[in-house]
Amino acid sequence: ATVNIGLTTIAQLQPIQILTGSTNPSSSYTSVPLMAGDRDIPIVIVLANSGNADLQNITATLQLSKPFGWSSYFHGQLTNKDTQSFSIASIAAGKTANAPYYVTVDQTAQAGIFINPLVLSYYVGNQRFVESHDIALKISPSIVLTVTSIKTDAEPGSITPIIFNVTNSGQESVHQLYISSASNSQFSPVDNPLWIGDLG
């Protein structure tokens, strides 16, 4: 006798990786950090079909909120794209697919981790599934260094002291900082590199 055992269909689609800085990252790609003031940064959310059924007509909608957003020009007008959708025809069971988006970070954004919802809609046969996932986007502390020097008159063949003012106006301390003279400089520094150390 033959006994047919019904196999329960499991539909499951979930984000498993977030990659920033590339629209088509390779398997060995390393994400670039997001920082305040970044504009038009591509991000890719890797979606995995971890169920046992093929999924069709997939729509992945990323809903950006402050301090993230994105705008683009459409027919000469600036259009808000804080909600971005990407469509995928199908993802076979056990396979993955990439959903690309773009983000801009507010100039005054503080460092931290911010949650943005990703809404996934897909079909198994005629049955539609909708689910939401939290996408954590991290803003790294910014480092902004400004170097100025006090004007001084240098004479050929003589040693002339030069005073540099180095200011860190970013959100993160700098460690093991030094100043090095360019190789094509017309001046020969006595101390090169010039060690500074830590700068808060």
C-alpha positions in Angstrom: 0.0 0.0 0.0 1.1 3.5 -0.6 0.7 6.2 2.0 0.8 9.9 1.1 2.2 12.1 3.8 1.2 15.7 3.4 4.1 18.2 3.7 3.3 21.4 5.5 4.2 24.5 3.4 6.3 26.9 5.3 6.6 30.4 3.8 9.3 32.5 5.4 11.2 35.4 4.0 13.6 37.4 6.1 16.5 39.9 5.9 19.8 38.3 6.8 22.3 41.0 6.0 22.6 44.7 5.4 25.4 46.0 3.2 26.2 49.7 2.8 28.2 51.5 0.1 27.6 49.3 -3.0 24.7 48.5 -5.3 26.1 45.1 -6.2 28.3 43.8 -3.4 30.3 40.6 -3.7 30.3 37.9 -1.1 33.5 39.3 0.4 32.3 42.9 0.4 32.9 45.0 3.5 30.3 47.7 4.3 31.4 51.3 4.5 30.2 53.1 7.7 27.3 55.6 7.5 28.1 59.1 8.9 26.2 62.3 9.4 25.9 64.3 6.1 26.3 61.2 3.8 24.3 61.6 0.7 22.9 59.0 -1.8 24.6 56.0 -0.2 23.5 52.7 -1.7 22.5 49.9 0.7 21.6 46.4 -0.1 19.3 44.2 2.1 19.9 40.5 1.5 16.6 38.6 1.7 16.6 34.8 2.4 13.8 32.4 1.6 14.2 30.1 4.6 11.0 28.2 4.1 10.3 25.2 1.9 8.1 26.9 -0.7 9.1 29.1 -3.7 8.0 32.7 -3.3 6.6 34.9 -6.1 5.7 38.5 -6.7 7.9 39.8 -3.9 7.8 43.4 -2.9 10.3 44.7 -0.3 9.4 48.2 1.0 11.9 50.1 3.1 10.3 52.9 5.2 13.0 55.4 6.1 12.6 57.8 9.1 14.7 60.5 10.6 17.7 60.9 10.6 17.5 58.9 7.3 15.7 59.9 4.1 16.3 60.1 0.4 15.1 62.4 -2.4 15.7 62.2 -6.1 14.9 64.3 -9.2 12.0 63.0 -11.3 11.1 65.0 -14.4 13.0 68.0 -13.1 11.3 68.0 -9.7 12.8 66.9 -6.4 10.7 63.9 -5.2 10.7 62.4 -1.7 11.7 58.8 -1.7 11.7 58.1 2.1 9.5 55.0 1.2 11.3 52.8 -1.4 10.0 49.6 -2.9 11.9 46.9 -4.8 10.2 44.1 -6.7 11.6 40.6 -7.2 9.8 38.1 -9.4 10.6 35.0 -7.4 13.0 33.5 -4.8 13.3 29.7 -4.7 13.3 27.9 -1.4 16.6 28.1 0.3 17.9 30.9 -2.0 18.6 34.6 -1.4 18.1 37.8 -3.4 19.3 41.4 -3.0 17.0 44.4 -2.5 18.9 47.7 -3.3 18.0 51.1 -1.8 19.5 54.6 -1.2 19.8 56.6 1.9 20.9 60.1 2.9 21.8 60.9 6.5 20.9 64.2 8.1 23.8 66.6 8.5 23.1 66.9 12.3 22.5 63.2 12.9 24.0 61.8 16.1 25.9 58.5 16.2 23.8 55.5 17.1 21.6 52.7 15.9 18.2 53.5 14.3 15.4 51.2 13.4 13.6 51.4 10.1 10.8 49.0 9.1 11.0 46.8 6.1 7.7 45.5 4.9 7.8 42.3 2.8 4.9 41.2 0.6 4.9 37.9 -1.3 2.8 35.0 -2.6 2.9 31.3 -2.4 0.5 30.2 -5.1 -2.6 32.4 -4.6 -2.0 33.1 -1.0 -0.5 36.4 0.0 1.8 37.0 3.0 2.8 40.3 4.5 5.3 40.8 7.3 7.4 43.5 8.8 11.0 43.4 10.0 13.2 45.9 11.8 16.2 47.1 9.9 18.9 48.5 12.1 21.0 51.2 10.4 24.1 52.4 12.3 25.5 55.9 12.1 29.2 55.9 13.1 30.7 58.9 14.9 32.2 61.4 12.6 35.8 62.7 12.7 36.4 66.2 11.4 39.9 67.4 11.6 40.9 71.0 10.8 44.6 71.9 10.4 45.7 75.5 10.3 49.2 77.1 10.7 50.4 80.5 11.9 51.9 82.5 9.1 55.6 82.6 9.3 58.5 83.8 7.1 60.9 81.1 6.1 64.4 81.8 4.8 66.3 79.3 2.6 68.9 77.3 4.5 67.5 78.2 7.9 65.4 76.3 10.5 62.1 78.0 11.0 59.6 77.0 13.7 56.1 76.5 12.4 53.0 76.2 14.7 50.1 74.0 13.6 46.7 74.1 15.2 44.8 70.8 14.9 41.1 70.9 15.9 38.8 67.8 16.1 35.3 69.1 15.7 33.8 65.7 15.2 31.9 63.3 17.5 34.8 60.9 18.1 38.2 61.1 19.7 41.2 60.5 17.5 44.1 58.3 18.6 47.7 57.9 17.5 47.5 61.1 15.3 50.5 62.4 13.5 51.3 64.9 10.8 53.5 63.9 7.9 55.1 66.1 5.3 54.3 65.5 1.7 57.1 63.8 -0.3 57.0 66.6 -3.0 57.2 69.4 -0.4 59.7 72.2 -1.0 60.5 72.1 2.8 62.4 69.5 4.7 60.9 69.0 8.2 63.2 68.4 11.2 60.6 66.1 12.7 58.7 63.9 10.2 56.3 62.6 11.1 55.2 65.0 13.8 53.6 63.0 16.6 50.4 64.4 18.2 48.8 61.4 19.9 45.2 61.6 21.2 42.9 64.4 20.3 39.3 64.5 21.8 
